[in-house]
Amino acid sequence: PERIPRPKNAFIIFRTEFARLRLHNAQGSPRSRRGVPQPVGRTVSGKAADVWHSLPPEEKQRYQRLAELEKEQHARDHPTYQYRP
């Protein structure tokens, strides 16, 4: 049987958006041979975590609602899913 991934939580949704925006805005960053911006200093996840912790509750609530919607859709798509670490 194919492994069903867990639904994303609020931070993972935020981190995905954060990384996408960072990549989009990384015009002047060092690039690899393939043209992909290379991380400088801390990881994107570490920087996203810092920003996440500084977000006001109203902003976090937006991501929590998106996570709840994803969880509901996941339950509809995979009704027999059980988290098994």
C-alpha positions in Angstrom: 0.0 0.0 0.0 1.1 3.5 -0.8 2.1 5.7 2.2 -0.3 8.6 2.8 1.4 11.7 3.9 0.2 13.6 7.0 -1.8 16.8 6.4 0.3 19.9 6.8 0.2 21.8 10.1 0.0 25.6 10.4 3.8 26.1 10.6 4.5 23.9 7.6 2.0 25.9 5.5 3.6 29.1 6.7 7.1 27.7 6.0 6.2 26.7 2.5 4.8 30.1 1.7 7.8 31.8 3.4 10.3 29.7 1.4 8.4 30.4 -1.9 8.4 34.1 -1.3 12.1 34.0 -0.3 13.0 32.1 -3.4 11.0 34.6 -5.5 12.7 37.6 -3.9 16.2 36.1 -3.9 17.4 38.0 -6.9 20.8 39.0 -5.5 21.6 35.7 -3.6 24.5 33.4 -4.7 23.3 30.8 -7.1 24.4 27.3 -7.9 25.2 26.1 -11.4 21.5 25.3 -11.9 20.5 28.9 -11.1 18.9 28.0 -7.8 19.6 30.4 -4.9 21.9 29.0 -2.3 21.1 29.5 1.4 23.4 31.9 3.2 23.8 31.5 7.0 20.8 30.0 8.7 18.5 27.7 7.0 15.2 28.9 5.5 13.4 26.7 8.1 15.3 28.4 10.9 14.5 31.9 9.6 10.9 30.9 9.1 10.7 29.7 12.7 12.0 33.0 13.9 9.4 34.9 11.9 6.7 32.5 12.9 7.4 33.1 16.6 7.2 36.8 16.1 3.9 36.8 14.2 0.9 38.3 15.9 -1.9 35.8 16.9 -4.2 37.1 14.1 -1.6 36.3 11.5 -1.0 32.8 12.9 -4.8 32.3 13.0 -4.8 32.5 9.2 -2.4 29.6 8.9 -4.2 27.7 11.6 -7.4 28.0 9.6 -5.6 26.8 6.4 -4.3 23.8 8.3 -7.7 23.0 9.6 -9.1 23.1 6.0 -6.3 20.9 4.8 -7.0 18.5 7.7 -10.7 18.3 6.8 -9.9 17.7 3.1 -7.3 15.1 4.1 -10.0 13.3 6.1 -12.4 13.3 3.2 -9.7 12.1 0.8 -8.4 9.4 3.1 -11.2 8.4 5.5 -9.3 5.3 6.9 -6.0 7.2 7.5 -4.4 6.8 10.9 -1.1 8.4 11.8 1.5 5.7 12.4 5.0 7.1 13.2 
